[in-house]
């Protein structure tokens, strides 16, 4: 396990240097990935469009939830179909911190989502979470294959 983690750390560390040095080569990819992460993906959830999500996500998609549970693509679509709309916040915004390109057909997009929501007891709060999303290029199209959400907070608004 330690060897595998060290190898992954080394691979990512090396990838960061490569992605920074070649970022100018990825302008079209950055535009496509930004559109998908900032606009398309949130819209699919807001509209509860499970069929659209099915087309959007890569076949082997996995979601690592904040509590550590892992959901498959099928489970994510089922959740979306069964969860009633919750008046998605109109002020939701996802801010991309960085897009990394370990290879020409692999991208890691990470950043944070922010919105106004309500706590379980009905008080308004500032909702925030961080996520990293791994996209693979399949047939010339970028598709999410993995998403990890963490650091979810909902700080009361005074």
MARZADO-389269 format. One record per residue: residue in three letters; y, z, x of N, C-alpha, C, O, CB in turn. Coordinates in nm, 3 decimals, m for minus. Last residue first. Glycine has a CB too. Layout:
{atom ALA {Y Z X} {Y Z X} {Y Z X} {Y Z X} {Y Z X}}
...
This chain:
{atom UNK {3.528 0.951 m2.592} {3.615 1.054 m2.653} {3.723 0.994 m2.740} {3.803 1.067 m2.798} {3.680 1.138 m2.547}}
{atom UNK {3.209 0.833 m2.604} {3.348 0.791 m2.594} {3.432 0.897 m2.664} {3.409 0.929 m2.780} {3.372 0.648 m2.656}}
{atom UNK {2.915 0.919 m2.422} {3.003 0.934 m2.538} {3.146 0.893 m2.507} {3.198 0.917 m2.398} {3.000 1.077 m2.587}}
{atom UNK {2.716 0.686 m2.256} {2.812 0.795 m2.238} {2.906 0.802 m2.358} {2.969 0.702 m2.393} {2.894 0.775 m2.107}}
{atom UNK {2.423 0.599 m2.211} {2.511 0.581 m2.328} {2.605 0.700 m2.328} {2.578 0.802 m2.391} {2.428 0.570 m2.464}}
{atom UNK {2.225 0.418 m1.973} {2.305 0.533 m2.014} {2.383 0.497 m2.141} {2.405 0.379 m2.171} {2.403 0.577 m1.900}}
{atom UNK {1.965 0.314 m1.768} {2.024 0.303 m1.903} {2.098 0.433 m1.936} {2.042 0.542 m1.927} {1.914 0.274 m2.012}}
{atom UNK {1.841 0.254 m1.522} {1.971 0.318 m1.527} {2.040 0.311 m1.662} {2.163 0.302 m1.668} {2.059 0.257 m1.425}}
{atom UNK {1.680 m0.071 m1.564} {1.687 0.069 m1.521} {1.827 0.123 m1.540} {1.921 0.049 m1.570} {1.644 0.084 m1.374}}
{atom UNK {1.453 m0.335 m1.604} {1.571 m0.267 m1.657} {1.567 m0.122 m1.610} {1.462 m0.058 m1.617} {1.578 m0.277 m1.812}}
{atom UNK {1.338 m0.634 m1.483} {1.330 m0.489 m1.464} {1.461 m0.428 m1.509} {1.568 m0.463 m1.459} {1.298 m0.451 m1.315}}
{atom UNK {1.150 m0.920 m1.546} {1.274 m0.848 m1.569} {1.249 m0.700 m1.553} {1.150 m0.646 m1.604} {1.332 m0.880 m1.710}}
{atom UNK {1.014 m1.237 m1.462} {1.008 m1.092 m1.451} {1.146 m1.034 m1.476} {1.247 m1.089 m1.432} {0.954 m1.048 m1.312}}
{atom UNK {1.059 m1.497 m1.508} {0.919 m1.460 m1.498} {0.903 m1.308 m1.492} {0.794 m1.255 m1.514} {0.854 m1.525 m1.375}}
{atom UNK {1.284 m1.724 m1.660} {1.257 m1.586 m1.617} {1.107 m1.558 m1.617} {1.037 m1.590 m1.713} {1.331 m1.487 m1.709}}
{atom UNK {1.326 m2.051 m1.528} {1.270 m1.966 m1.634} {1.248 m1.825 m1.580} {1.201 m1.808 m1.468} {1.136 m2.024 m1.689}}
{atom UNK {1.487 m2.355 m1.466} {1.479 m2.214 m1.430} {1.432 m2.133 m1.549} {1.488 m2.143 m1.658} {1.616 m2.163 m1.380}}
{atom UNK {1.327 m2.666 m1.429} {1.398 m2.576 m1.520} {1.378 m2.431 m1.474} {1.265 m2.390 m1.446} {1.348 m2.594 m1.667}}
{atom UNK {1.165 m2.833 m1.281} {1.309 m2.852 m1.269} {1.392 m2.759 m1.356} {1.515 m2.770 m1.359} {1.343 m2.992 m1.302}}
{atom UNK {0.911 m2.733 m1.327} {0.946 m2.865 m1.378} {1.096 m2.890 m1.378} {1.147 m2.960 m1.466} {0.892 m2.882 m1.517}}
{atom UNK {1.041 m2.423 m1.283} {0.919 m2.492 m1.325} {0.959 m2.626 m1.385} {1.033 m2.630 m1.483} {0.836 m2.406 m1.427}}
{atom UNK {1.163 m2.179 m1.080} {1.193 m2.315 m1.127} {1.060 m2.384 m1.155} {0.977 m2.401 m1.065} {1.278 m2.396 m1.021}}
{atom UNK {1.190 m1.843 m1.187} {1.121 m1.946 m1.109} {1.158 m2.082 m1.168} {1.181 m2.096 m1.288} {0.965 m1.924 m1.111}}
{atom UNK {1.371 m1.539 m1.161} {1.356 m1.671 m1.223} {1.277 m1.760 m1.129} {1.294 m1.754 m1.007} {1.496 m1.734 m1.256}}
{atom UNK {1.387 m1.202 m1.218} {1.334 m1.303 m1.127} {1.310 m1.431 m1.206} {1.238 m1.431 m1.306} {1.203 m1.254 m1.057}}
{atom UNK {1.638 m0.970 m1.254} {1.558 m1.072 m1.322} {1.516 m1.177 m1.222} {1.599 m1.233 m1.150} {1.637 m1.136 m1.439}}
{atom UNK {1.736 m0.642 m1.296} {1.711 m0.749 m1.200} {1.612 m0.843 m1.268} {1.516 m0.799 m1.332} {1.655 m0.695 m1.060}}
{atom UNK {1.989 m0.443 m1.449} {1.865 m0.519 m1.452} {1.859 m0.616 m1.335} {1.960 m0.665 m1.285} {1.852 m0.595 m1.585}}
{atom UNK {2.131 m0.148 m1.585} {2.118 m0.241 m1.474} {1.989 m0.318 m1.492} {1.891 m0.265 m1.543} {2.121 m0.167 m1.337}}
{atom UNK {2.344 m0.054 m1.857} {2.214 m0.061 m1.792} {2.224 m0.159 m1.676} {2.314 m0.243 m1.671} {2.102 m0.103 m1.892}}
{atom UNK {2.534 0.128 m2.096} {2.529 0.056 m1.969} {2.385 0.056 m1.919} {2.313 0.154 m1.936} {2.624 0.120 m1.864}}
{atom UNK {2.752 0.200 m2.359} {2.614 0.174 m2.320} {2.615 0.089 m2.193} {2.688 m0.010 m2.184} {2.534 0.102 m2.434}}
{atom UNK {2.962 0.439 m2.460} {2.962 0.322 m2.371} {2.820 0.308 m2.318} {2.772 0.392 m2.242} {3.068 0.338 m2.253}}
{atom UNK {2.949 0.536 m2.809} {2.925 0.557 m2.666} {2.938 0.425 m2.591} {2.927 0.316 m2.647} {2.786 0.619 m2.643}}
{atom UNK {3.007 0.717 m3.111} {3.026 0.598 m3.028} {3.005 0.631 m2.880} {3.040 0.740 m2.834} {3.167 0.539 m3.050}}
{atom UNK {2.746 0.900 m3.275} {2.871 0.902 m3.200} {2.886 0.774 m3.117} {2.789 0.727 m3.059} {2.877 1.027 m3.108}}
{atom UNK {2.499 0.922 m3.406} {2.606 0.844 m3.467} {2.739 0.843 m3.395} {2.837 0.790 m3.448} {2.628 0.892 m3.602}}
{atom UNK {2.290 1.040 m3.278} {2.359 1.121 m3.378} {2.485 1.054 m3.432} {2.568 1.118 m3.497} {2.395 1.256 m3.318}}
{atom UNK {2.214 0.847 m3.097} {2.122 0.878 m3.207} {2.189 0.961 m3.316} {2.150 0.955 m3.432} {1.999 0.951 m3.155}}
{atom UNK {2.526 0.671 m3.036} {2.415 0.757 m2.996} {2.327 0.781 m3.118} {2.361 0.741 m3.229} {2.467 0.891 m2.937}}
{atom UNK {2.622 0.328 m3.053} {2.629 0.464 m3.106} {2.507 0.541 m3.058} {2.398 0.484 m3.041} {2.638 0.464 m3.262}}
{atom UNK {2.810 0.115 m2.828} {2.701 0.141 m2.923} {2.724 0.278 m2.985} {2.831 0.336 m2.971} {2.560 0.134 m2.854}}
{atom UNK {2.957 m0.130 m2.641} {2.982 m0.010 m2.720} {2.872 0.001 m2.822} {2.844 m0.094 m2.895} {3.123 m0.014 m2.788}}
{atom UNK {2.828 m0.239 m2.321} {2.869 m0.258 m2.460} {2.904 m0.124 m2.522} {2.883 m0.019 m2.463} {2.758 m0.328 m2.541}}
{atom UNK {2.699 m0.409 m2.038} {2.787 m0.308 m2.092} {2.821 m0.342 m2.236} {2.840 m0.459 m2.271} {2.914 m0.294 m2.008}}
{atom UNK {2.464 m0.467 m1.778} {2.509 m0.496 m1.913} {2.591 m0.379 m1.965} {2.557 m0.263 m1.940} {2.389 m0.524 m2.005}}
{atom UNK {2.465 m0.582 m1.437} {2.464 m0.477 m1.538} {2.518 m0.527 m1.671} {2.603 m0.615 m1.677} {2.546 m0.357 m1.491}}
{atom UNK {2.243 m0.743 m1.201} {2.375 m0.701 m1.247} {2.361 m0.594 m1.353} {2.259 m0.525 m1.361} {2.454 m0.821 m1.301}}
{atom UNK {2.074 m1.015 m1.040} {2.087 m0.873 m1.077} {2.231 m0.841 m1.114} {2.325 m0.902 m1.065} {2.039 m0.782 m0.963}}
{atom UNK {1.833 m1.254 m1.001} {1.966 m1.232 m1.059} {1.974 m1.084 m1.094} {1.891 m1.033 m1.169} {1.992 m1.323 m1.185}}
{atom UNK {1.663 m1.439 m0.776} {1.672 m1.303 m0.830} {1.817 m1.283 m0.873} {1.909 m1.292 m0.792} {1.627 m1.195 m0.724}}
{atom UNK {1.468 m1.734 m0.773} {1.599 m1.670 m0.771} {1.589 m1.532 m0.833} {1.515 m1.511 m0.929} {1.704 m1.756 m0.847}}
{atom UNK {1.291 m2.001 m0.637} {1.284 m1.861 m0.678} {1.424 m1.801 m0.666} {1.490 m1.814 m0.563} {1.181 m1.781 m0.592}}
{atom UNK {1.291 m2.245 m0.512} {1.245 m2.240 m0.651} {1.227 m2.098 m0.703} {1.156 m2.077 m0.801} {1.115 m2.315 m0.663}}
{atom UNK {1.373 m2.205 m0.251} {1.450 m2.299 m0.333} {1.410 m2.295 m0.480} {1.488 m2.338 m0.566} {1.431 m2.439 m0.281}}
{atom UNK {1.361 m1.847 m0.202} {1.313 m1.983 m0.175} {1.393 m2.076 m0.267} {1.470 m2.030 m0.350} {1.157 m1.997 m0.200}}
{atom UNK {1.541 m1.638 m0.247} {1.441 m1.624 m0.141} {1.378 m1.758 m0.102} {1.345 m1.780 0.014} {1.332 m1.527 m0.184}}
{atom UNK {1.843 m1.622 m0.344} {1.747 m1.732 m0.342} {1.649 m1.714 m0.226} {1.672 m1.768 m0.118} {1.819 m1.868 m0.330}}
{atom UNK {2.028 m1.413 m0.566} {1.962 m1.433 m0.438} {1.860 m1.544 m0.450} {1.796 m1.559 m0.554} {1.895 m1.303 m0.389}}
{atom UNK {2.327 m1.335 m0.704} {2.209 m1.418 m0.725} {2.154 m1.450 m0.586} {2.223 m1.505 m0.501} {2.242 m1.550 m0.807}}
{atom UNK {2.500 m1.041 m0.817} {2.460 m1.136 m0.712} {2.339 m1.216 m0.758} {2.259 m1.169 m0.840} {2.429 m1.063 m0.579}}
{atom UNK {2.603 m0.931 m1.049} {2.652 m0.882 m0.920} {2.620 m0.982 m0.809} {2.701 m1.006 m0.719} {2.590 m0.745 m0.888}}
{atom UNK {2.700 m1.034 m1.362} {2.611 m1.063 m1.250} {2.677 m1.013 m1.122} {2.790 m1.049 m1.091} {2.578 m1.217 m1.240}}
{atom UNK {2.735 m0.862 m1.651} {2.806 m0.897 m1.528} {2.704 m0.916 m1.417} {2.631 m0.824 m1.383} {2.910 m0.787 m1.490}}
{atom UNK {2.731 m0.916 m1.989} {2.646 m0.895 m1.873} {2.723 m0.946 m1.752} {2.770 m1.060 m1.750} {2.508 m0.968 m1.888}}
{atom UNK {2.859 m0.755 m2.275} {2.885 m0.846 m2.163} {2.788 m0.812 m2.050} {2.765 m0.694 m2.020} {3.034 m0.836 m2.114}}
{atom UNK {2.924 m0.694 m2.614} {2.827 m0.696 m2.504} {2.869 m0.797 m2.398} {2.909 m0.909 m2.430} {2.686 m0.729 m2.555}}
{atom UNK {3.081 m0.664 m2.839} {3.149 m0.657 m2.709} {3.052 m0.656 m2.591} {3.091 m0.622 m2.480} {3.237 m0.534 m2.703}}
{atom UNK {2.931 m0.656 m3.062} {3.007 m0.779 m3.041} {3.075 m0.780 m2.905} {3.122 m0.885 m2.860} {3.112 m0.797 m3.151}}
{atom UNK {2.604 m0.528 m3.056} {2.747 m0.506 m3.029} {2.817 m0.638 m3.000} {2.769 m0.721 m2.923} {2.765 m0.410 m2.912}}
{atom UNK {2.397 m0.604 m3.330} {2.421 m0.614 m3.186} {2.570 m0.600 m3.158} {2.653 m0.656 m3.231} {2.366 m0.749 m3.130}}
{atom UNK {2.284 m0.486 m3.563} {2.427 m0.514 m3.550} {2.464 m0.514 m3.402} {2.548 m0.437 m3.355} {2.512 m0.408 m3.628}}
{atom UNK {2.013 m0.495 m3.516} {2.081 m0.366 m3.518} {2.231 m0.382 m3.502} {2.297 m0.302 m3.436} {2.027 m0.276 m3.408}}
{atom UNK {1.748 m0.666 m3.677} {1.877 m0.672 m3.608} {1.948 m0.537 m3.622} {1.944 m0.474 m3.728} {1.965 m0.787 m3.665}}
{atom UNK {1.424 m0.510 m3.646} {1.534 m0.564 m3.726} {1.662 m0.571 m3.644} {1.683 m0.491 m3.553} {1.556 m0.480 m3.851}}
{atom UNK {1.148 m0.609 m3.471} {1.265 m0.521 m3.463} {1.379 m0.581 m3.543} {1.427 m0.690 m3.512} {1.307 m0.498 m3.316}}
{atom UNK {0.951 m0.802 m3.474} {0.934 m0.683 m3.560} {1.056 m0.592 m3.563} {1.065 m0.505 m3.649} {0.816 m0.605 m3.514}}
{atom UNK {1.026 m0.999 m3.290} {0.998 m1.036 m3.430} {0.999 m0.916 m3.523} {1.042 m0.926 m3.638} {0.863 m1.107 m3.439}}
{atom UNK {1.044 m0.847 m3.057} {1.163 m0.914 m3.109} {1.144 m0.953 m3.255} {1.237 m0.940 m3.335} {1.195 m1.038 m3.025}}
{atom UNK {0.779 m0.766 m3.024} {0.883 m0.665 m3.042} {1.007 m0.729 m3.106} {1.067 m0.672 m3.197} {0.920 m0.599 m2.906}}
{atom UNK {0.666 m1.020 m2.980} {0.626 m0.941 m3.097} {0.731 m0.835 m3.127} {0.769 m0.817 m3.243} {0.488 m0.876 m3.074}}
{atom UNK {0.786 m1.083 m2.736} {0.814 m1.166 m2.854} {0.777 m1.093 m2.982} {0.848 m1.102 m3.082} {0.738 m1.300 m2.846}}
{atom UNK {0.672 m0.882 m2.578} {0.818 m0.891 m2.591} {0.856 m0.973 m2.714} {0.947 m0.937 m2.787} {0.880 m0.954 m2.463}}
{atom UNK {0.401 m0.943 m2.595} {0.450 m0.816 m2.648} {0.601 m0.818 m2.668} {0.652 m0.762 m2.765} {0.412 m0.701 m2.554}}
{atom UNK {0.400 m1.191 m2.463} {0.357 m1.182 m2.603} {0.407 m1.054 m2.667} {0.451 m1.055 m2.783} {0.204 m1.189 m2.613}}
{atom UNK {0.485 m1.110 m2.205} {0.565 m1.203 m2.284} {0.529 m1.193 m2.432} {0.618 m1.188 m2.517} {0.545 m1.347 m2.233}}
{atom UNK {0.421 m0.755 m2.173} {0.393 m0.896 m2.148} {0.489 m0.982 m2.231} {0.563 m0.932 m2.315} {0.246 m0.931 m2.181}}
{atom UNK {0.570 m0.466 m2.034} {0.540 m0.547 m2.152} {0.518 m0.691 m2.109} {0.585 m0.742 m2.019} {0.655 m0.540 m2.257}}
{atom UNK {0.516 m0.154 m1.890} {0.524 m0.298 m1.865} {0.486 m0.370 m1.994} {0.383 m0.341 m2.055} {0.430 m0.341 m1.747}}
{atom UNK {0.700 0.150 m1.846} {0.601 0.069 m1.919} {0.624 m0.079 m1.887} {0.736 m0.122 m1.860} {0.611 0.095 m2.073}}
{atom UNK {0.910 0.284 m1.727} {0.797 0.246 m1.644} {0.690 0.165 m1.714} {0.598 0.115 m1.649} {0.736 0.367 m1.589}}
{atom UNK {1.141 0.330 m1.866} {1.046 0.439 m1.856} {0.922 0.407 m1.775} {0.837 0.494 m1.756} {1.005 0.481 m1.991}}
{atom UNK {1.270 0.074 m1.860} {1.326 0.189 m1.788} {1.229 0.306 m1.770} {1.234 0.374 m1.668} {1.448 0.239 m1.859}}
{atom UNK {1.010 m0.182 m1.821} {1.108 m0.105 m1.897} {1.158 0.015 m1.818} {1.096 0.054 m1.719} {1.047 m0.059 m2.029}}
{atom UNK {0.953 m0.486 m1.707} {0.935 m0.349 m1.663} {1.047 m0.268 m1.727} {1.164 m0.283 m1.691} {0.937 m0.337 m1.506}}
{atom UNK {0.800 m0.762 m1.844} {0.921 m0.679 m1.853} {0.884 m0.538 m1.809} {0.794 m0.476 m1.866} {0.981 m0.679 m1.998}}
{atom UNK {0.679 m1.084 m1.747} {0.657 m0.940 m1.763} {0.793 m0.870 m1.765} {0.888 m0.913 m1.699} {0.566 m0.882 m1.647}}
{atom UNK {0.556 m1.416 m1.798} {0.666 m1.320 m1.799} {0.617 m1.176 m1.820} {0.527 m1.151 m1.900} {0.766 m1.357 m1.908}}
{atom UNK {0.398 m1.643 m1.764} {0.348 m1.513 m1.719} {0.450 m1.402 m1.720} {0.433 m1.302 m1.650} {0.294 m1.527 m1.582}}
{atom UNK {0.560 m1.858 m1.866} {0.432 m1.821 m1.927} {0.384 m1.681 m1.887} {0.334 m1.608 m1.972} {0.326 m1.922 m1.890}}
{atom UNK {0.912 m1.779 m1.883} {0.796 m1.840 m1.816} {0.668 m1.783 m1.877} {0.668 m1.674 m1.934} {0.800 m1.813 m1.662}}
{atom UNK {1.124 m1.805 m2.175} {1.054 m1.727 m2.072} {0.940 m1.806 m2.011} {0.878 m1.890 m2.077} {1.002 m1.598 m2.132}}
{atom UNK {1.202 m2.002 m2.367} {1.292 m1.963 m2.258} {1.218 m1.895 m2.143} {1.245 m1.924 m2.026} {1.400 m1.869 m2.312}}
{atom UNK {1.011 m2.022 m2.564} {1.041 m2.140 m2.483} {1.120 m2.105 m2.357} {1.105 m2.170 m2.253} {1.120 m2.242 m2.566}}
{atom UNK {1.024 m1.760 m2.662} {0.897 m1.813 m2.614} {0.919 m1.934 m2.524} {0.854 m1.948 m2.420} {0.806 m1.851 m2.733}}
{atom UNK {1.285 m1.752 m2.755} {1.248 m1.670 m2.639} {1.118 m1.719 m2.577} {1.102 m1.719 m2.455} {1.236 m1.521 m2.679}}
{atom UNK {1.258 m1.916 m2.978} {1.345 m1.958 m2.867} {1.313 m1.882 m2.740} {1.313 m1.938 m2.631} {1.491 m1.938 m2.904}}
{atom UNK {1.093 m1.750 m3.127} {1.045 m1.883 m3.088} {1.127 m1.938 m2.972} {1.073 m1.998 m2.880} {1.051 m1.980 m3.208}}
{atom UNK {1.259 m1.526 m3.165} {1.135 m1.512 m3.088} {1.081 m1.648 m3.043} {1.028 m1.660 m2.933} {1.029 m1.439 m3.170}}
{atom UNK {1.558 m1.447 m3.204} {1.494 m1.579 m3.198} {1.370 m1.573 m3.109} {1.375 m1.611 m2.992} {1.594 m1.685 m3.145}}
{atom UNK {1.753 m1.258 m3.271} {1.610 m1.229 m3.294} {1.528 m1.357 m3.299} {1.442 m1.375 m3.385} {1.592 m1.149 m3.425}}
{atom UNK {2.009 m1.291 m3.195} {1.967 m1.368 m3.313} {1.820 m1.344 m3.348} {1.769 m1.402 m3.444} {1.990 m1.517 m3.289}}
{atom UNK {2.011 m1.129 m2.968} {2.103 m1.100 m3.078} {2.061 m1.168 m3.207} {2.074 m1.112 m3.315} {2.246 m1.142 m3.041}}
{atom UNK {1.821 m1.263 m2.806} {1.795 m1.128 m2.856} {1.884 m1.096 m2.976} {1.836 m1.040 m3.075} {1.817 m1.025 m2.745}}
{atom UNK {1.953 m1.506 m2.761} {1.818 m1.506 m2.817} {1.783 m1.369 m2.875} {1.722 m1.361 m2.982} {1.716 m1.546 m2.710}}
{atom UNK {2.187 m1.413 m2.639} {2.195 m1.476 m2.772} {2.057 m1.478 m2.839} {2.046 m1.455 m2.959} {2.252 m1.619 m2.760}}
{atom UNK {2.101 m1.323 m2.385} {2.152 m1.227 m2.485} {2.158 m1.285 m2.627} {2.135 m1.212 m2.724} {2.290 m1.181 m2.445}}
{atom UNK {2.017 m1.585 m2.280} {1.923 m1.474 m2.300} {1.977 m1.371 m2.401} {1.904 m1.335 m2.493} {1.893 m1.406 m2.166}}
{atom UNK {2.266 m1.738 m2.276} {2.146 m1.780 m2.350} {2.055 m1.661 m2.382} {2.020 m1.640 m2.498} {2.068 m1.884 m2.269}}
{atom UNK {2.468 m1.588 m2.119} {2.486 m1.638 m2.255} {2.357 m1.661 m2.333} {2.340 m1.610 m2.444} {2.563 m1.765 m2.250}}
{atom UNK {2.384 m1.482 m1.871} {2.503 m1.426 m1.938} {2.513 m1.468 m2.084} {2.562 m1.390 m2.166} {2.629 m1.469 m1.864}}
{atom UNK {2.153 m1.627 m1.796} {2.153 m1.481 m1.796} {2.268 m1.422 m1.878} {2.249 m1.322 m1.947} {2.161 m1.429 m1.653}}
{atom UNK {2.226 m1.901 m1.828} {2.105 m1.847 m1.891} {2.109 m1.695 m1.901} {2.072 m1.640 m2.004} {1.981 m1.890 m1.814}}
{atom UNK {2.459 m1.921 m1.674} {2.460 m1.955 m1.817} {2.341 m1.892 m1.888} {2.355 m1.835 m1.997} {2.459 m2.108 m1.837}}
{atom UNK {2.352 m1.851 m1.422} {2.458 m1.770 m1.484} {2.463 m1.796 m1.634} {2.471 m1.702 m1.712} {2.595 m1.801 m1.420}}
{atom UNK {2.175 m2.061 m1.376} {2.124 m1.926 m1.387} {2.226 m1.833 m1.454} {2.189 m1.747 m1.534} {2.086 m1.872 m1.249}}
{atom UNK {2.358 m2.278 m1.361} {2.252 m2.276 m1.462} {2.200 m2.134 m1.484} {2.183 m2.091 m1.598} {2.136 m2.368 m1.421}}
{atom UNK {2.522 m2.201 m1.141} {2.581 m2.229 m1.273} {2.476 m2.220 m1.383} {2.501 m2.161 m1.488} {2.648 m2.368 m1.274}}
{atom UNK {2.328 m2.182 m0.940} {2.405 m2.064 m0.977} {2.467 m2.083 m1.115} {2.466 m1.992 m1.197} {2.514 m2.034 m0.873}}
{atom UNK {2.247 m2.450 m0.923} {2.151 m2.347 m0.963} {2.224 m2.222 m1.012} {2.186 m2.163 m1.113} {2.057 m2.313 m0.846}}
{atom UNK {2.482 m2.567 m0.828} {2.430 m2.606 m0.960} {2.330 m2.504 m1.012} {2.329 m2.474 m1.132} {2.363 m2.744 m0.952}}
{atom UNK {2.505 m2.429 m0.574} {2.611 m2.423 m0.676} {2.560 m2.459 m0.815} {2.592 m2.390 m0.912} {2.724 m2.516 m0.637}}
{atom UNK {2.349 m2.396 m0.346} {2.293 m2.358 m0.475} {2.395 m2.358 m0.589} {2.372 m2.293 m0.690} {2.231 m2.222 m0.464}}
{atom UNK {2.460 m2.426 m0.104} {2.363 m2.527 m0.142} {2.310 m2.506 m0.284} {2.235 m2.588 m0.336} {2.248 m2.528 m0.043}}
{atom UNK {2.605 m2.200 m0.063} {2.678 m2.320 m0.102} {2.586 m2.432 m0.147} {2.628 m2.521 m0.220} {2.764 m2.368 0.012}}
{atom UNK {2.410 m2.020 0.036} {2.459 m2.006 m0.102} {2.532 m2.131 m0.150} {2.522 m2.165 m0.268} {2.550 m1.886 m0.114}}
{atom UNK {2.289 m1.993 0.279} {2.277 m2.122 0.212} {2.331 m2.120 0.069} {2.301 m2.210 m0.009} {2.132 m2.164 0.210}}
{atom UNK {2.334 m1.734 0.370} {2.372 m1.845 0.457} {2.371 m1.979 0.384} {2.445 m2.070 0.422} {2.280 m1.851 0.576}}
{atom UNK {2.225 m1.582 0.166} {2.368 m1.573 0.192} {2.415 m1.694 0.272} {2.522 m1.749 0.246} {2.402 m1.441 0.266}}
{atom UNK {1.955 m1.647 0.185} {2.027 m1.681 0.063} {2.178 m1.676 0.085} {2.251 m1.757 0.028} {1.988 m1.588 m0.050}}
{atom UNK {1.889 m1.547 0.441} {1.879 m1.690 0.413} {1.964 m1.727 0.292} {2.035 m1.827 0.294} {1.733 m1.729 0.390}}
{atom UNK {1.929 m1.272 0.404} {2.006 m1.342 0.507} {2.004 m1.492 0.480} {2.107 m1.558 0.496} {1.950 m1.312 0.646}}
{atom UNK {1.745 m1.228 0.202} {1.886 m1.202 0.177} {1.972 m1.276 0.278} {2.074 m1.335 0.243} {1.916 m1.053 0.182}}
{atom UNK {1.502 m1.279 0.324} {1.551 m1.370 0.220} {1.698 m1.352 0.195} {1.769 m1.449 0.169} {1.474 m1.348 0.091}}
{atom UNK {1.469 m1.060 0.488} {1.486 m1.192 0.548} {1.543 m1.290 0.449} {1.623 m1.376 0.486} {1.354 m1.243 0.602}}
{atom UNK {1.437 m0.869 0.285} {1.545 m0.856 0.383} {1.574 m0.990 0.449} {1.689 m1.029 0.465} {1.510 m0.751 0.489}}
{atom UNK {1.207 m0.964 0.158} {1.333 m0.961 0.085} {1.450 m0.952 0.181} {1.551 m1.019 0.162} {1.336 m0.843 m0.013}}
{atom UNK {1.021 m0.934 0.370} {1.042 m1.064 0.307} {1.176 m1.068 0.235} {1.251 m1.164 0.249} {0.928 m1.095 0.208}}
{atom UNK {1.039 m0.658 0.421} {1.074 m0.753 0.526} {1.104 m0.890 0.466} {1.200 m0.955 0.506} {0.962 m0.764 0.629}}
{atom UNK {0.944 m0.563 0.174} {1.077 m0.526 0.222} {1.126 m0.624 0.327} {1.240 m0.668 0.323} {1.077 m0.384 0.278}}
{atom UNK {0.686 m0.671 0.178} {0.781 m0.712 0.074} {0.923 m0.681 0.118} {1.012 m0.764 0.101} {0.750 m0.642 m0.060}}
{atom UNK {0.582 m0.534 0.398} {0.588 m0.681 0.399} {0.688 m0.732 0.296} {0.764 m0.825 0.323} {0.449 m0.741 0.373}}
{atom UNK {0.596 m0.272 0.307} {0.671 m0.310 0.425} {0.687 m0.462 0.432} {0.793 m0.512 0.468} {0.602 m0.258 0.552}}
{atom UNK {0.418 m0.287 0.094} {0.559 m0.256 0.068} {0.645 m0.296 0.186} {0.755 m0.349 0.168} {0.576 m0.106 0.039}}
{atom UNK {0.178 m0.343 0.234} {0.230 m0.437 0.135} {0.377 m0.414 0.107} {0.454 m0.509 0.098} {0.152 m0.425 0.006}}
{atom UNK {0.156 m0.111 0.389} {0.168 m0.241 0.455} {0.227 m0.343 0.357} {0.315 m0.421 0.394} {0.030 m0.290 0.509}}
{atom UNK {0.125 0.083 0.194} {0.242 0.088 0.280} {0.264 m0.045 0.350} {0.378 m0.087 0.369} {0.228 0.200 0.383}}
{atom UNK {m0.120 0.000 0.082} {0.000 0.000 0.000} {0.125 0.000 0.086} {0.221 m0.072 0.057} {0.000 0.120 m0.093}}
